[in-house]
Every structure is written in C-alpha cells, then in structure tokens.
C-alpha cells in the first residue's frame, strides 16, 4: 500500500525541497498543503503526478485533522515557528501519526519536547528541528562526539550565501531572532547572551574568512541536554559580508520595541529578500556548517572539526528532513517520543543517509590548542 506524506507549508521554498527529496528517494504519495491555492497548484504540477495540493489553514483544525488522519507521516514546514504552538504535533499524537518539522526556534522546540511522554504513550516518533541548521548540524555534532572519549564543549557555526535559496519566511526568522537576549549553555550554566554579539572570524571552506556572531538556535539547549558538555556555542554569519553588518546594526542600533512589531519584521524581510535577489548572482545561495567538538581522546585534549558545504541551502534543508522521513517510512527509524535529530538518528544511520545523497562531510582531529591535524581512519565521508 502506498504511504501518504502530508507536508504542511509544502508549497514554500523549504517544503517543496522536502517534497523533491521524498519524490526522488521514496515511493510515497505526497500532499503539499498551504493557504495559497494558485501557488500550491502550480508547485504540485511542477512536482509531478505523485504530488497533489491541499488548501489548508492551520488555524482551522477540522480540515487539518482530516488530512493528518489520512497520512502516515506529517512534516511541518509552515514557519516561522517563533510564535507557533505545537497544535499540529498534538493532533499527530491524538491520531497516532509520525511527525517531523523544520522548526528553528528554541521556544517552539520546548513546546514540542514537553509532549514527549504523550508521544511515547501514543507510539509515535516525532523529531523536531530537522533540516539544515538545526538538522544536519545536530547529527554532525553527534558524529564528532562519537570520535572522542569525552566531549567537553561544542562550537557550531554556519555561513549562508545570500538568501540561501529560501524565501521570506526564513528572512523573517532571522530578524525575529534579534528581538531579545537569549539563554546559552556556557561553562555549565545558563547565561544571557545578546543576539549577534561576540563576533569571531573563522576560516570556512569555500567562503574563506567570515565573521560569525551569536544566534539563538535550538541546538544551544538540545545538544547540552543530549551530551554532558560544559559549553554549547551557536554562531551565524552571511555573505556578502554587508549582510552581516546590516544584521548587526539592526540588533545593536534599533530600538527593541521596533523589532517587536510584525510590520517592521515584514519590512526588513522584504527589503533583505529584494537585496539578495541581486547579490545571489555573485554570492551564490550555498551553506557551510562547521562543527567543532573539544574534549579528550586517549587522555589528550583534542578538537574534532567537521565541515559540510552545499551549493543550495534550501536543497540541503530538504535533504536533512527528507533522509529522516525516508528512514521513518521504511521502518529503519522508530523511536517513540519527541526528539531532536542527534537524539534519534545514530551516526551510522546519518552516514548512510549522507552517502545516499552524495553529501561529503570533512572530518579531522586536531590537538588543542595547536592546529596540526593527525589522521583519522574515517576522516572523510563520501
């Protein structure tokens, strides 16, 4: 019997990339759901005869409930998630349907994880924060942690070229992340951090030296909850570098009340998106993720550093979610409860998934503090 996958927000930039991945690597029938009938029908036609569009408003639970009941898997891509509740996950629990999402804000992640016991009792596997970052970034960290005898600190940094191939929703998420200070796990304590502060310059593959700054991400607490580390750092930057300075100026110079206004967020998002449509031509829309886990191996202090480069950020997000969805549909992955990727996906499963998509992750061990690499047998994943 053909499995049915419902992708909420499936006509958006990220949702449609998830659909593309599933149509390529599974035999599932895909339903993309959204509010805009014209766009949705156009996208479904482009995706082919195994894809159909369903007009759904998430604020109308009756229609949503019926769509979920007919599905084997629900994938929630209808962001931004900053102000969303976990109503979709609750419906999935009530109807015993597996669930994934591409959420990227800690507030939503907390709401979802609070339903862990109910999901476990219902026997459903729910995994939040799938995608690129969070998502692939979480599994990269787990893979690095597995190389060490003891992990002590985690430093995640991401660089995106232009719009990353995403739409207005992702732009909105960026500016929503500047609204207020957030808590980070530093030296074994929760400490308040200002968004886009403490800039540091890191040499990234493909992009070279780029400044990255603190950004509020779910990994900052899910990784600290998963691994007994003292510090988790999550930093973000963009190219062209002008966008870094623009984002920094909004975070530092604009009155906080302005950033609480939805109209201001909408304005900033549209202006930035318009600018990226020009800069994308020379910056590209790629992404680099860098994971650095510091700890002990054979009694020596070392850092395990991994990097992933992809030419299309939105496509990479689709792969991050699509590979986990494929594992759920095939029955390879089954873990009742609500989890983040590093808690649900083993390193061996992650490596096999990346191989199937042709994603290469470079990995090296370095003595700390000197940075001269020594060989690791499986240092490069193809």
Protein Blocks (a to p, Z undefined) as FASTA:
>chain_A
ZZddddehklmmklmmmmmmmmmmmcbdcddddfblmlmmmmmmmnojkbccddddfklm
klmmmmmmmpcbdcdfbdcfklpccklmmmmmmnopacddfbfbfklmmmmmmmmmmmmm
nopacdehiajbgcjkmmmmmmmmmmpmbdfbdcdddddehjlopafklmmmmmmmmmpc
cdddeehiacdddehiaiacdddehjlpadddddddfklmmmmmmpccfbdcdddddddf
klmmmmmmmmmmpcfklmmpmklmmmmmmmmmmmmmmmmmmnopadcddddddddeehia
cddddddddfbfklmmmmmmmmmmmmmmnomaccedjddfklmmcfklmmmmmmmnopac
dddddddfbdcdcddfklpcZZ
